[in-house]
């Protein structure tokens, strides 16, 4: 995987897919910006998802960093970062399943 916008978008889509498979319609998460996270929190209910917001925020920041490294566009993402994102996606899936 290379550090390009495409990889950032791919990482963001993975996060959104985890969230949006559990929430439908107007309760789906539209993006990983702070504004999108706040709208989603409001729509779903703060008490229901407060415990996953720090994890979502961290994942959003990691996705953003993928595109902020333009000087490394052709270098592979460090394996430890890819592993961390995948581990966090597993935790997110588990935590979101508790929101139902």
N, C-alpha and C positions, 0 to 999 in steps of 0.2 A: 504494500500500500504506500502511496506517495502522499506527501503533505500538499494537497491541492484543494481548491474549493470543492471539487467533486467528492473528495474523501470527507471533507467536513459535512457536506450535504448528506453523504451516505451515513455518517455517524449520527447526524441529527435524525435522519429518517428511522434509524434503528431505535432510537429513544422514543420517538413519536409513535412508532408501531407498538412498542411495549405498552405505552399509556393508552393509545386509542383502541387497542383490542379489548380493553376492559371498560371503556367509556364510549358511548355512542352519541350521535347527533350533536347538539350544542354543548355537550360536556366533553368533547374531544379537545385535546391540546393542539393549538394551531402552529406553534413554533416554540423555540427555546429562548426567545428574548425575555428579558425581565418583564416587559409589558404582557407578553403572551402568558407567562407563568402566573402573573397576578390575575389576569382575566380568567384563566382556567381555575385557579384557586377560588375565585369568587363564584364562578358558575357551579363548581362541584361542591363547594362548601369547605371552609377553612378547617373545621374540626375533622373532616373526613380525610384530608390529604396533607395536613400540616407535617406529619412525620416523614413524608417523602419529598417535600419541597427542598430541603437542604441537599439531598441527593440529586434531584433534578437540576438544581442550581449548579452543583459541582460538575455534572455531566455537560451542562450548557457551556460552562467556562472551558472545559476540556475541548469541546467541539470548536469553540471560538479560537482557542490557541492553535488548533490545527491549521487555521487559515491565516493566523498572525505570523507564521514563520515563513514568510515569502523568501527569505534568504536560503531556506532549506527545501525549496519546492521539489527538488528531484532526489531528496534523501528519504529513505524509508522511515516510517514512524517507528520509534523505539518499541521493541517488543513489550517492555514493561508497561508502556502507555496503553497499548492495544489490550493487554491482559487486564489492566485496571478497568478500562471501559467495559470490557465483557463481563468482568466480575460485578461491576456496579449495575449493569443491565440485569443480571440474575437477581441481585438484591432488590432492585426496583420492581421486577416482576413479582417477586414474593411479597413485598410490602404492598404493592397495589392490589394484589389478590385479597388482601385483608380489608380493603376499602369497600368491597362489594356488600 
